[in-house]
Amino acid sequence: MTTRTSTTPEPPPTHSDVERRQTLLELLERAYWMEIETVMSYLAASINPDGVRAAEVREALEGDVQEELGHARQFGERIKELWGVVPGSMAFRPSQAGLQPPEDQTDISSVIEGVIEAEREAIRHYREIIEFCDGFDWATQDMVIGILRDEERHLRLFEGFLREYRGGAGTR
């Protein structure tokens, strides 16, 4: 039996490529921040909009806040599992300009368009992570595939809202 003398845990052999693991941690950290920013923006968008037509959009966003927070937690936990450190608020840099509240709180189309833009960016980034993990980190890949499915569902819902608000016009 071999006795281990080091007190620092070593990564499993599948993560011995330090450079690749560092790149993955950077991708996961970006995903973590995207989810945190989405939570802030969706929270505002679930409160601010006015008008009868805004109720369904506010309600959908209110439900999405918890789901997006859960995604952020999953990304944070995976960062920690891969020997990374989940960043604190001082590292946050906002990037979702399209999700900022419109001046006219009855402008529901702007809110919906911002959500669509954010969901498409998340989907693009999560596909990048899934591709990067292929043959390297199946656990992370599997987790991100599940999150991707949620984001695709959100996108589809808000594309439907936008078609309705535009009187049936397409969004693609």
C-alpha positions in Angstrom: 0.0 0.0 0.0 1.3 3.4 -1.0 1.1 6.2 1.6 0.4 9.6 0.2 2.4 12.4 1.8 1.0 15.5 -0.1 -1.9 17.3 1.5 -2.9 19.0 -1.7 -5.5 16.9 -3.7 -4.4 16.0 -7.2 -6.8 16.1 -10.1 -7.9 12.7 -11.5 -5.9 11.5 -14.6 -8.7 12.7 -17.0 -7.9 16.3 -15.9 -4.2 16.1 -15.8 -3.9 18.5 -18.8 -3.6 21.7 -16.7 -3.8 24.0 -19.7 -6.9 22.4 -21.0 -8.5 22.4 -17.6 -7.7 26.1 -17.2 -9.4 26.9 -20.5 -12.4 24.9 -19.3 -12.5 26.8 -16.0 -12.5 30.0 -18.0 -15.4 28.8 -20.1 -17.3 27.7 -17.0 -16.6 31.0 -15.2 -18.0 33.0 -18.2 -21.1 30.7 -18.1 -21.4 31.3 -14.4 -21.3 35.1 -14.9 -23.8 34.9 -17.8 -26.3 33.1 -15.5 -25.7 35.5 -12.6 -26.2 38.5 -14.9 -29.3 36.9 -16.4 -30.8 36.4 -12.9 -30.3 40.2 -12.1 -31.8 41.2 -15.5 -34.7 38.7 -15.3 -35.5 39.8 -11.8 -35.8 43.4 -12.9 -37.8 42.4 -16.0 -40.2 40.3 -13.8 -41.0 43.4 -11.8 -40.7 46.5 -14.0 -43.0 46.0 -17.0 -46.4 47.6 -16.9 -49.6 46.8 -18.7 -52.1 44.0 -19.2 -50.0 42.3 -21.9 -46.9 42.3 -19.6 -48.3 39.9 -17.1 -47.5 36.7 -18.9 -44.0 37.8 -19.7 -43.3 38.9 -16.1 -44.7 35.6 -14.8 -42.4 33.6 -17.2 -39.4 35.6 -16.2 -40.2 35.2 -12.5 -40.0 31.5 -12.9 -36.9 31.7 -15.0 -35.1 33.6 -12.3 -34.9 30.5 -10.0 -34.0 28.2 -12.9 -31.1 30.5 -14.0 -29.9 30.8 -10.4 -29.9 27.0 -10.3 -27.7 27.0 -13.5 -25.3 29.5 -11.9 -25.0 27.2 -8.9 -24.3 24.2 -11.2 -21.6 26.1 -13.0 -20.1 27.2 -9.7 -20.1 23.7 -8.2 -18.4 22.4 -11.3 -15.8 25.1 -11.2 -15.1 24.0 -7.6 -15.0 20.3 -8.5 -12.4 21.1 -11.1 -10.1 22.7 -8.6 -11.1 26.2 -9.5 -12.4 29.1 -7.3 -15.9 30.5 -7.8 -15.4 34.2 -8.3 -16.9 36.9 -6.1 -18.7 40.0 -7.1 -15.6 42.2 -7.7 -14.8 40.0 -10.7 -18.2 40.7 -12.3 -18.3 42.6 -15.6 -21.8 43.1 -17.1 -22.3 42.4 -20.8 -26.1 42.1 -21.4 -26.9 45.6 -22.7 -30.0 44.2 -24.4 -31.6 43.2 -21.1 -31.5 46.6 -19.5 -35.0 48.0 -18.6 -36.5 50.2 -21.3 -37.5 53.7 -20.4 -41.1 53.0 -21.4 -42.2 50.2 -19.0 -45.0 49.2 -21.4 -42.4 48.4 -24.1 -42.7 44.6 -23.6 -41.2 43.9 -27.1 -37.8 45.3 -26.0 -37.9 43.1 -22.9 -38.7 40.0 -25.0 -36.0 40.9 -27.6 -33.4 41.3 -24.8 -34.3 37.8 -23.4 -34.0 36.3 -26.9 -30.6 37.9 -27.4 -29.4 36.6 -24.0 -30.7 33.1 -24.5 -29.1 32.9 -28.0 -25.8 34.0 -26.5 -26.1 31.4 -23.7 -26.9 28.7 -26.2 -23.9 29.6 -28.4 -21.6 29.6 -25.4 -22.9 26.4 -24.0 -22.5 24.7 -27.3 -18.9 25.9 -27.3 -18.4 24.3 -23.9 -20.0 21.0 -25.0 -17.7 20.8 -28.0 -14.6 21.7 -25.9 -15.5 18.9 -23.5 -16.0 16.2 -26.1 -13.7 13.3 -25.3 -12.1 15.3 -22.4 -14.7 15.9 -19.7 -17.9 14.0 -20.0 -19.3 15.0 -16.6 -19.1 18.7 -17.5 -20.4 18.0 -21.0 -23.4 16.1 -19.6 -24.2 18.9 -17.2 -24.0 21.6 -19.8 -26.2 19.6 -22.3 -28.9 19.6 -19.6 -28.6 23.4 -19.1 -28.5 23.9 -22.9 -31.9 22.1 -23.1 -33.4 24.5 -20.6 -32.0 27.6 -22.5 -33.4 26.3 -25.8 -36.8 25.9 -24.1 -36.6 29.5 -22.8 -35.7 30.7 -26.2 -38.6 29.0 -27.9 -41.0 30.4 -25.3 -39.8 34.0 -25.8 -39.7 33.6 -29.6 -43.4 32.7 -29.3 -44.1 35.8 -27.2 -42.4 38.0 -29.8 -44.4 36.5 -32.6 -47.5 37.2 -30.7 -46.5 40.8 -29.9 -45.6 41.3 -33.6 -48.8 39.9 -34.8 -47.5 36.5 -36.0 -44.3 37.7 -37.7 -41.3 35.3 -37.5 -38.2 36.0 -35.3 -35.5 34.1 -37.2 
